[in-house]
Amino acid sequence: MKNEAKAARHLREANNAFKLVRTEKPMTDYAKDQQSLHDNHERLKAARLAREAKPKGSRA
């Protein structure tokens, strides 16, 4: 009985060690395009906010 329990414990530990990581579905072309548009929008927004945050007389 003790060996069976020990073997079962080792089997559980091995299964947990080699358990597949949660796989995500590959992005579709549409999702890639949407992500690209979102990233570009955020980049442009950050650039605009940085420009607006500069003092009016500064050209640097």
N, C-alpha and C positions, 0 to 999 in steps of 0.2 A: 504494500500500500504506500509506504513512504517513497519508494522509487518511482511509482506511478505519479504521485503528486509532484515529485521533484521534476520528472520528465514533462509533465503537463505545464508546470511553471516555466521551465526552460523553453518549451514550445511557444507559450504565450509571449514570453520576452522576445523570442526570435521573430515571431509574427509581427510584434509591435515595432521591432527594429527595422524590418523590411517592408513595413506597411507603405503602400503607395501614398505619396503626397497628394493632397487634393488637386486634381487636375482641372485646369480651366479650359473651357472650349476655346479653340483658336478664334481670333477676331475675324469677323467677316470684312469684306472690302468696305462695306457701308460703315461699319463700326470704326474701322481704321480712318476713314475719311472724316467721320464725326469727331474722333479724338484729335486728329490733326487740326481741324478747324477750331476746336476748343482750345488747344494748346497755343495756336497762333493768336487767337483772340486774347487770351490771357497775357501773352508776351506783348502784344500791342498795347493792351490796357496798362501794363506795368510801365512801358516806355512813356505813354502819355502822362501818367500820374507823376513820373519822375520829371518830365519836362515842366509840368504845371507846378511842381513843388519848388523849382528853382526861383530865386528872386528875379523880379522883372528886369532889372538893369544888367543882370549877369549874362555874359556871352560864353562862359566857359563850359 
